[in-house]
Amino acid sequence: MAIIPEPENNTISLINRYHEELSEKPRYHLGFSLLGHPCDRWLWLSFRWAVREQFPGRIKRLFRRGQDEELTAASDLRAIGVDLRETGRYQRTIYAGSHVQGSPDGIIYTGLPEAPKTTHVWECKTHSKKSFDELEKKGVEKAKWQHFIQMQCSMTRANITRALYYAVCKDDDRLYTERVYIDRGIGEKYIERGKRIALSERIPEPLSADPSWYQCRLCAAHPFCFDSHPTQEINCRTCAHATPEVNSTWTCARWQAEIPKEAQSTGCRAHVFHPDLVPWKLVEEKSSEWNACWRIGDQEVINGEAGYSSRELLIGGPFGDEVIDQIRKLFDGEIVAAC
């Protein structure tokens, strides 16, 4: 007997699609929560907004659940007399300089039963059953290195000597807490790593040259690193004219000015791809101060104000067609689809 198929626009699919289509602005900084990531290249690409992870609606709802859990956890802690502040939208921002900063989930001033008079950085995380079981067995340093580094960086720069790691199992609501002691050496080491990566003009080496390496297989940058795909992101941070500065700003060599934060995500017509973000060969003798000449296939293509826009390069042409180029010039237009 045939089964009547579910309609495409059913309740679940529409809810997931709603969350998938919600646009989220990328972070302007390199956060403490990322600094324990094993790959320098991924951190550089993330900070440059060159590769962005796209999550299905279900995963985005999971992220929301984690955020909602913080409210419940904070309420429970306060209910037993813990003086927990600077949570939610009032989170403290801890600046480390050179685009590196973090925002712990909260600060416990007093009242933690295990150490009533001690101030703690508070981090609240949700886990699957498998992840939670591993956490209980190994502890946060061995089971969740990035979370451990996040707390070390926060403690180091906030000058707070303890952190409370508060974990919730999403499957059965078990709780796990662990007090973490400060290690300033580790905190400073990873903060300096973040600064080095944020200020680097050139892309770091990948974590592995093996495309099947377990830490690379599911990475959002896998097509970029191993399939020679150009970045699909056109913004100021993927432009060769832009430079991250020590004072946590970005400057544009083309316009000789600081780039406002609100303008960084859109870029301008002068955008030229950073040479480390495309697989094409740079033809230096035909490039100029504000334009780059790339060899794309068997063609030499000018990218910049004097040639084709970066969006046109990603579309793939056609390049060098006299009629199309005349129309582009006449109407100050761009190629919007491959012919």
PANUBA-505203 format. One line per field, with one value per residue (C-alpha): residue in one letter; x, y, z. Coordinates in pm, 1 decimal. Example, Ala and Ser with C-alpha at 12.3 -4.5 7.8 and 13.67 -1.06 7.14 Angstrom:
residues 2
rest: (A,S) $
x: (1230.0,1367.0) $
y: (-450.0,-106.0) $
z: (780.0,714.0) $
***
This chain:
residues 339
rest: (M,A,I,I,P,E,P,E,N,N,T,I,S,L,I,N,R,Y,H,E,E,L,S,E,K,P,R,Y,H,L,G,F,S,L,L,G,H,P,C,D,R,W,L,W,L,S,F,R,W,A,V,R,E,Q,F,P,G,R,I,K,R,L,F,R,R,G,Q,D,E,E,L,T,A,A,S,D,L,R,A,I,G,V,D,L,R,E,T,G,R,Y,Q,R,T,I,Y,A,G,S,H,V,Q,G,S,P,D,G,I,I,Y,T,G,L,P,E,A,P,K,T,T,H,V,W,E,C,K,T,H,S,K,K,S,F,D,E,L,E,K,K,G,V,E,K,A,K,W,Q,H,F,I,Q,M,Q,C,S,M,T,R,A,N,I,T,R,A,L,Y,Y,A,V,C,K,D,D,D,R,L,Y,T,E,R,V,Y,I,D,R,G,I,G,E,K,Y,I,E,R,G,K,R,I,A,L,S,E,R,I,P,E,P,L,S,A,D,P,S,W,Y,Q,C,R,L,C,A,A,H,P,F,C,F,D,S,H,P,T,Q,E,I,N,C,R,T,C,A,H,A,T,P,E,V,N,S,T,W,T,C,A,R,W,Q,A,E,I,P,K,E,A,Q,S,T,G,C,R,A,H,V,F,H,P,D,L,V,P,W,K,L,V,E,E,K,S,S,E,W,N,A,C,W,R,I,G,D,Q,E,V,I,N,G,E,A,G,Y,S,S,R,E,L,L,I,G,G,P,F,G,D,E,V,I,D,Q,I,R,K,L,F,D,G,E,I,V,A,A,C) $
x: (0.0,134.2,212.6,100.0,418.6,459.2,406.6,730.4,614.0,522.0,555.5,901.5,1056.9,920.0,1053.9,1397.6,1399.0,1311.0,1617.4,1842.9,1750.2,1816.6,2122.6,2383.1,2658.8,3006.5,3207.5,3431.2,3689.7,3872.5,3707.9,3858.2,3615.9,3801.4,4160.9,4191.1,4099.8,4378.8,4413.0,4579.0,4445.3,4084.8,4119.1,4267.7,3994.6,3725.2,3864.1,3894.3,3532.7,3669.8,3496.2,3173.2,3000.6,2644.0,2432.0,2099.6,1797.8,1807.0,2161.5,2072.2,1788.1,2036.4,2251.4,1945.1,1875.0,2223.9,2166.2,1830.8,1992.3,2218.0,1912.5,1791.1,2136.8,2186.0,1846.5,1933.5,2267.4,2110.4,1840.0,2103.8,2267.3,2535.0,2604.6,2618.4,2628.4,2715.4,2510.8,2301.2,2304.1,2506.5,2806.5,3145.0,3372.9,3735.7,3972.6,4314.8,4412.5,4490.1,4133.1,4132.2,3865.1,3614.5,3286.4,3238.5,2884.7,2902.5,3105.5,3044.5,3141.1,3059.6,2847.1,2970.2,2936.9,3280.4,3449.4,3204.4,3443.5,3620.1,3539.2,3499.3,3461.8,3147.3,3107.0,2786.5,2776.5,2525.6,2632.7,2496.5,2498.4,2815.6,2996.0,2873.5,2986.1,3333.0,3340.5,3250.9,3520.1,3807.7,3736.1,3713.4,4084.8,4108.2,3753.4,3685.8,4013.6,3860.7,3636.5,3936.6,4139.3,3844.2,3833.9,4211.6,4210.8,3920.2,4078.6,4418.1,4293.8,4022.3,4274.5,4039.1,4208.4,3923.0,3655.5,3344.0,3264.0,2892.1,2769.9,2418.5,2338.1,2063.1,1948.0,1876.1,1942.0,2240.6,2469.6,2846.8,3052.1,3427.3,3637.5,3931.3,4248.9,4419.5,4731.0,4852.2,5119.0,4859.9,4625.0,4891.1,5019.5,4681.2,4603.6,4934.7,4848.2,4522.9,4699.5,4958.4,4691.4,4466.5,4749.0,4903.8,4896.7,4941.2,4742.4,4892.4,4970.6,4683.3,4662.7,4716.2,4799.7,4578.5,4219.6,4096.7,4246.1,3972.6,3998.2,3976.0,3710.8,3407.9,3566.9,3382.3,3714.9,3775.1,3677.7,3896.4,4201.4,4184.3,3967.1,4125.8,3799.4,3823.8,3660.9,3294.2,3289.0,3330.3,3385.5,3655.9,3838.1,3887.1,4024.9,4394.7,4365.3,4255.3,4487.7,4408.7,4578.6,4723.2,4460.7,4183.7,4073.5,4094.5,4239.1,4200.6,4507.8,4292.3,4091.2,4357.9,4110.4,3989.0,3710.3,3393.6,3265.6,2927.8,3092.9,3325.2,3066.4,2981.7,3308.5,3316.3,3373.4,3747.8,3754.8,4046.7,4081.8,4356.0,4605.0,4586.8,4209.7,4195.7,4358.3,4450.0,4803.5,4882.3,5033.4,5244.4,5372.5,5013.8,4886.4,4885.2,4860.3,4483.9,4413.0,4525.7,4567.6,4478.8,4534.6,4203.6,4218.9,4373.4,4266.5,4428.5,4161.3,4189.5,4023.6,3944.6,3822.6,3992.2,3854.6,3602.9,3455.1,3522.7,3159.1,3199.6,3508.4,3314.2,3036.0,3298.3,3261.8,3246.5,3560.5,3698.7,3377.0,3378.9,3001.1,2943.7,3228.3,3078.8,2741.4,2907.9,3087.6,2784.2,2553.2,2819.2,2697.7,2823.1,2786.9,2527.9,2507.7,2729.8,2629.9) $
y: (0.0,339.8,586.0,944.4,1152.7,1439.3,1778.3,1966.7,2265.9,2083.8,2231.3,2094.2,2185.5,2539.1,2591.2,2461.1,2671.1,2979.3,2924.8,2845.8,3174.8,3384.7,3590.5,3627.2,3884.3,3737.7,3837.9,4137.8,3988.6,3661.9,3518.4,3335.1,3050.1,2977.7,3006.1,2640.4,2527.1,2305.2,2476.7,2816.1,2832.7,2785.3,3064.5,3296.4,3215.2,3264.8,3599.1,3710.8,3606.4,3404.0,3076.5,3076.9,2772.7,2716.6,2528.8,2349.9,2472.6,2186.2,2273.5,2640.5,2539.1,2338.8,2651.7,2840.0,2567.9,2611.2,2985.1,2927.2,2680.4,2958.0,3141.4,2831.5,2753.9,3112.4,3104.2,2778.8,2913.0,3230.9,3023.7,2855.7,3185.4,3225.8,3591.5,3549.7,3867.2,3990.3,3726.9,3735.8,4072.1,4215.7,3990.1,4142.3,4193.4,4113.3,4282.1,4134.7,4367.7,4311.5,4197.3,3927.8,3933.0,3719.8,3734.6,3474.5,3361.5,3532.5,3623.3,3457.4,3708.9,3510.1,3227.1,2922.8,2642.7,2495.7,2836.5,3096.2,3392.1,3329.6,3506.2,3277.3,3314.6,3117.9,2913.5,2722.1,2456.6,2194.8,1846.2,1537.0,1220.6,1091.3,1420.9,1454.0,1101.7,1178.4,1503.9,1326.7,1064.9,1290.1,1641.8,1958.5,1996.9,1659.3,1629.2,1986.7,2160.8,2463.8,2529.3,2492.3,2743.3,2982.1,2989.4,3025.2,3328.1,3487.8,3430.3,3556.4,3885.5,3946.1,3872.3,3616.2,3304.0,3050.8,2944.4,2732.5,2505.1,2424.5,2153.6,2025.2,1695.5,1761.4,1397.4,1351.8,1690.2,1567.7,1843.4,1852.1,2126.5,2164.3,2437.9,2526.6,2691.9,2964.9,2888.2,3227.6,3071.8,2882.8,3181.3,3418.7,3157.9,3123.8,3493.8,3560.4,3288.8,3471.3,3803.7,3650.8,3492.0,3799.5,4030.8,3790.0,3915.2,3568.1,3252.3,2995.9,2640.2,2391.6,2154.9,1858.3,1798.8,1488.9,1562.7,1255.8,1367.4,1339.1,1702.7,1822.1,1596.8,1783.0,2129.2,2404.3,2502.3,2155.5,2257.7,2566.4,2380.0,2060.2,2124.9,2460.3,2650.4,3030.0,3201.9,3269.8,3566.9,3921.0,4170.4,4406.0,4131.6,3918.9,4219.0,4269.0,4639.7,4578.6,4539.4,4442.3,4683.8,4636.7,4873.4,4629.4,4833.2,4764.3,5011.1,5033.5,5120.8,5211.7,5477.8,5562.5,5535.0,5322.4,5087.3,5134.6,4812.0,4840.6,4866.7,4567.7,4305.3,4456.4,4585.1,4811.0,4802.9,4835.5,4492.1,4277.2,3923.5,3858.1,3636.6,3361.2,3326.6,3226.8,2938.8,3155.2,3262.2,3632.3,3785.7,4046.6,4230.5,4304.1,4393.8,4750.0,4923.1,4882.7,4601.2,4240.6,4034.8,3668.6,3378.4,3193.7,2893.0,3015.8,3379.5,3675.3,3868.4,4206.0,4217.4,4559.2,4902.4,4884.9,4539.7,4288.6,4294.0,4011.9,3903.3,3870.4,3655.0,3416.8,3396.0,3293.2,3537.0,3552.0,3764.2,3960.8,3967.5,4306.4,4341.7,4251.2,4477.9,4769.4,4712.6,4692.1,5021.7,5198.0,5109.8,5087.2,4731.8,4389.6,4037.5,3876.2,3526.9,3306.6,3299.8) $
z: (0.0,-96.9,181.8,138.2,142.7,384.1,216.5,150.3,349.9,669.1,1016.4,1093.8,760.1,776.7,1129.2,1029.3,714.7,919.6,1138.8,842.0,676.4,985.0,901.3,1171.1,1158.8,1195.1,1498.2,1453.6,1689.5,1743.3,2052.6,2346.8,2272.5,1945.8,2060.3,2159.9,1807.0,1668.9,1328.2,1280.0,924.6,1032.3,1287.2,1022.4,770.0,1033.5,1145.6,781.8,714.8,422.6,510.2,704.9,846.6,729.9,981.6,919.5,1109.1,1359.6,1464.6,1498.7,1727.7,1932.5,1967.4,2087.3,2342.2,2481.0,2517.4,2686.9,2928.0,3057.4,3190.5,3376.2,3512.4,3629.5,3803.1,3981.2,4103.8,4236.0,4406.7,4627.2,4720.0,4452.1,4367.9,3989.3,3780.7,3430.2,3248.5,2931.0,2758.6,3047.0,2987.5,3055.0,2755.9,2833.7,2589.9,2516.5,2230.4,1861.8,1784.4,2057.0,2327.2,2513.4,2703.5,2977.9,3052.6,3389.0,3696.2,4033.8,4301.4,4615.9,4744.8,4555.1,4814.1,4739.2,4783.7,4921.3,4924.7,4591.3,4264.3,3961.9,3588.1,3495.4,3177.2,3111.2,2836.5,2719.9,2609.1,2442.5,2654.1,2486.7,2536.3,2894.1,2984.4,2852.2,3047.1,3372.0,3310.4,3197.6,3323.0,3117.7,3038.6,2866.0,2734.8,2617.8,2546.6,2373.8,2673.1,2904.5,2700.9,2688.1,3067.4,3098.7,2868.6,3055.2,3396.5,3279.9,3141.3,3402.2,3680.7,3833.9,3967.4,3945.9,3699.9,3742.5,3449.8,3462.1,3223.6,3152.0,2978.8,2726.5,2733.6,3102.3,3269.7,3470.1,3596.4,3617.4,3779.4,3797.4,3950.9,3727.4,3855.4,3659.2,3456.2,3338.2,3119.4,2915.9,2908.6,2776.3,2529.7,2360.8,2372.2,2196.4,1945.8,1869.0,1824.1,1591.6,1374.6,1369.0,1260.1,1009.1,652.2,503.5,550.8,791.7,692.8,729.7,1023.2,787.8,422.8,428.5,314.1,502.0,835.0,1099.8,1208.0,846.4,692.0,829.0,842.2,655.3,495.6,346.0,-12.8,19.3,148.7,-53.0,-360.7,-454.5,-427.7,-402.7,-109.6,-175.4,61.6,-67.8,211.1,332.6,520.8,208.0,18.8,-51.7,35.5,396.6,695.0,1057.6,1296.4,1645.7,1789.9,1681.9,1380.3,1005.8,757.8,380.2,172.6,-128.8,52.3,312.7,598.2,883.4,774.1,984.3,1136.7,968.9,625.0,658.3,565.1,225.2,82.1,-224.1,-601.1,-543.2,-378.6,-496.2,-369.7,-116.1,-304.5,-41.9,-85.4,-452.6,-642.8,-942.4,-1030.0,-989.5,-1303.6,-1129.9,-1438.1,-1546.8,-1201.7,-1068.8,-733.1,-700.2,-946.0,-972.6,-1286.9,-1233.1,-1468.4,-1463.3,-1689.5,-2013.0,-1960.7,-1787.8,-1600.3,-1427.2,-1084.8,-935.9,-1038.1,-1378.2,-1456.5,-1334.6,-986.2,-746.4,-777.5,-1152.0,-1102.0,-878.9,-1139.8,-1393.0,-1677.3,-1971.7,-1967.6,-2260.5,-2466.1,-2641.9,-2663.8,-2301.0,-2188.4,-2384.4,-2217.6,-1875.0,-1939.7,-2086.8,-1798.0,-1527.6,-1482.3,-1382.7,-1507.8,-1279.9,-1432.5,-1645.6,-2011.3) $
***
